[in-house]
Amino acid sequence: MLFLCVLNLNGKYIHLLKTTPAVRGLFLVFALIIVSSFYTLKHPFYISVVDIKHDAKQQSLNISVRLFTNDLEDALRKTTGKAIDVLNPKNKAETDSIVFHYIKKRLAIQSNGKLHILHFIGYEKEEESVWAYLEIQKVAKPKTITVDTKLLYDFLPQQVNIVHVEINTIKKSSKVANPESRVEFVF
């Protein structure tokens, strides 16, 4: 038989209630609803980060994209129609290809008005997120960088993308919130 304790403000037991099977059932359903609601909550904000750094020696742009793992996996599932586990992929080459395809469809970078081709290097896990690494080759010192990022916009209407650009130790940042997607930096 289940007993419920009722507490007063001082933390002392006021009295014990004997419960019927119906009350126990309602209590169990209520407890399951509360526990499952906490379990299904992902996170209260939807932010990704795009870091772009110009490498003067290599004449390239090094790009890092940080996405929450569960958001990326949800987007990949909705895009491909199958479950994708980016942390423990069954086929790493196939998962790399799927991740790259998703990113390149939603991220475009121009320098000095020229649209560039993204080259995928790979990705790695960091806590609850994934860092994807890309590169753009043969880029002389840019005077302008234009970033068009729609990462996760098609699945998360409240998505915000933070963009950081560094050229010759000069750092600039901006944010774009869905549906805005384009930001330009002048150096």
C-alpha positions, 0 to 999 in steps of 0.5 A: 500500500502506498502512503503519501506524505504531506509537508508543511513549510518547515519540512515536517510531516503534517499527516500521512494519507492512505491512497486507493488504487485509483489515486495511486494510478493517477499519481503514477500517470502524473509522475510519468508525465512530469518525468517525460516532459523533462526528458524530451526537452532538448535545450531552450535555445537554438544557436549555431556558430560559424567561425571563419579565419583567413590563413595568410600563409596558405591563402585559405579560409578555415571554417568551423561550424558548431551545431548541437548534435541532436539538432543536426541529427534531427535535420539529417533525419528529416533531410535523408529520411533515415536515422543518422548517428553522427557520434557513432556512425556505422559508415563514417565516409557515408556520414561525412558525405551526408553532413557535408552535403547538408552544410554546403546546401545551407552555407555559402561564403563569398570573399570580395564578391566571389562565391567559393567552393567549400571543401570538407575536412571532417567533424568532431564531437565536443560535449553536446555539439559537433564541430564541422571543419571546412576550407576554402582554398586560394583566397588572397587577403579578403576586403569583404566576406559575405556569409549566407547561412541557413543552417538548421533554418528549415527545421528550427524556426527560432534558429540563430546563427552567430558568425565570427570572421578573423582577417589579419588579427581583426575580428568581427562578429554578427548574428543572423536569426531565422529568416535572415541569413546574410551578413557582410563583413568589411575589412 
